[in-house]
């Protein structure tokens, strides 16, 4: 008798548990419209990869890792001014400033200065900061990270 009462009680609770679970679980609805064509993005959809036009800029650009970090910067007289330690990006995705380590010996006594990327040019495979001298680079205010 006890066994049949327990089974009957469980039978009464089971639908309530299923109903409670169904009410708390979101239901995925089937999509009734076909997916937009891959060649034409839907309004409000941003492609994850680069476009053909953006790829041209990627190919023509500098790689921070391969082309800039750790590379020496010279003036037009081929005097070494320092090496690029970091690149600071602006909020609009452009490389705004090169952080160059200047002075010191073997990293001791070195300090950082910020140079606008627009001033650094690639000439004959060398990064060149035209018009710069060791003295005017040393006279620049030091760069200090905000955080």
ABEGO torsion letter per residue (X at the ends): XAAAAAAAAAAAAAAAAAAAAAAABBBBBBBABBBBBAABBBBGBBBABBBAAAAAAAAABBBAAAAABGBBBBBAAGBBAEBBABBBBBAAGBBABBBBBBEEBGGBGBBBBBBBAAABBBBGGBBBBBGBBAAAAAABBBBBBAX
